[in-house]
Amino acid sequence: MTKFRDIPEPRHVLPGRRLTETRKVITPEGHTVHLSVGYDPHEDGRAREVFYSAGFKSGSALEFQIQDACVLISLLLQHGHRPEDIIKSLARSEQPDGTMAYASIIGLIAAELDKPAPVSAERT
């Protein structure tokens, strides 16, 4: 039987000021979504948070779902999970051309976090 912890791993608290980059993601359906990615200044450009900025109708159910997904992904990142680990757990679907794509926008968001950080986020 698995023993569950009473408390999760400690959350990595980010400083009040940190590098944030806004990225544009285009969904397979052609929607454009803007995400803001916050980086840990103490670890070479490691993404630690993501926020939804714009893209869907304001006040729509989809907008709220994306905002909530970003909060959950950010919590995973701040508790030590890496984007590549999150990506491995998400569903994919076969496309008409035979390629595999993320089955939801959550996969697209996680994949965006797995891309390299901007040069200014990395320590020299």
Buried (B, 14 or more C-beta within 10 A) or exposed (E): EEEEEEEEEEEBEBEEEBBEBEBEBEBEEEEEBEBBBBBBBEBEBBBBBBBBEEBBEEEEEEBEBBEEBBBEBBEBBBEEBBBEEBBEEBEEEEEEEEEEBBEBBBBBBBBBBEEEBEEEBBEE
